[in-house]
Amino acid sequence: VQLQASGGGLVQAGGSLRLSCAASGQTFSTYTMGWFRQAPGKEREFVAFITSNGGTYYPDSVKGRFTISRTNAENTVWLQMSSLKPEDTAVYSCAATRRTFGLSISHYYDYWGQGTLVTVSS
């Protein structure tokens, strides 16, 4: 699976942005897709995942502000980000896995796209 993330940019605090991740291959629907982010000088952080059945999970830091979704017919996963805060500034990366455990842990994802930079100004 090859992944390509896009949609990053500069946005003011309180604004919204939608990231997309396009996947190659015909088995996209069988993968759990995740979003992770990494801010300068910090470790990679889990943002959201969506399973092949459409189940989603978010950490408290983004719950209620971010929404992950997928369109299997288009081999695409989306991350809608609202009420953005300066602390959301990071490089956001999408990832794919067929594992059924550890889905909030980057180590358990097998395929990664390049990151897209999101900068939230105060």
C-alpha positions, -999 to +999 in steps of 0.1 A: +000+000+000+013+034-009-001+064+009+000+101+000-012+127+025-022+162+015-042+192+026-019+208+052-013+245+054-014+276+076-046+284+095-055+307+123-064+294+157-101+284+157-101+276+121-106+244+102-086+222+078-092+189+061-064+165+054-067+137+029-047+105+024-049+087-009-040+050-010-030+028-038-041-008-042-073-027-043-074-038-007-078-004+009-111-013+025-094-041+046-070-018+063-073+002+095-062+038+087-046+060+112-034+096+115-004+106+136+014+139+141+048+150+152+056+185+164+091+198+163+112+183+192+084+160+203+076+124+198+050+111+173+015+113+187-016+094+178-045+115+164-072+091+152-079+058+136-108+043+116-112+005+112-123-013+081-157-015+097-158+023+103-151+023+140-132+053+151-111+063+181-095+096+192-073+107+221-088+133+245-065+159+230-085+160+197-118+143+206-147+165+196-126+186+173-112+161+148-132+136+127-117+108+107-137+092+079-130+071+048-143+066+013-134+031+003-146+037-033-120+065-036-093+048-015-091+079+006-092+086+043-100+121+056-092+140+087-115+170+094-099+193+119-119+221+136-113+245+164-076+243+157-052+253+184-015+264+181-006+232+199-020+212+169+009+225+148+027+194+135+035+173+106+005+150+101+011+115+086-014+088+076-007+051+081-022+017+074-023-016+092-042-049+091-035-055+128-064-056+152-045-044+183-024-015+193-041+008+168-032+039+187+005+030+186+025+039+156+048+009+159+019-014+148+013+004+115+031-011+085+026+015+058+032+053+060+027+082+038+048+113+038+037+140+062+018+172+055+026+202+076-002+219+096+006+252+111-019+269+134-011+306+142-023+323+174 
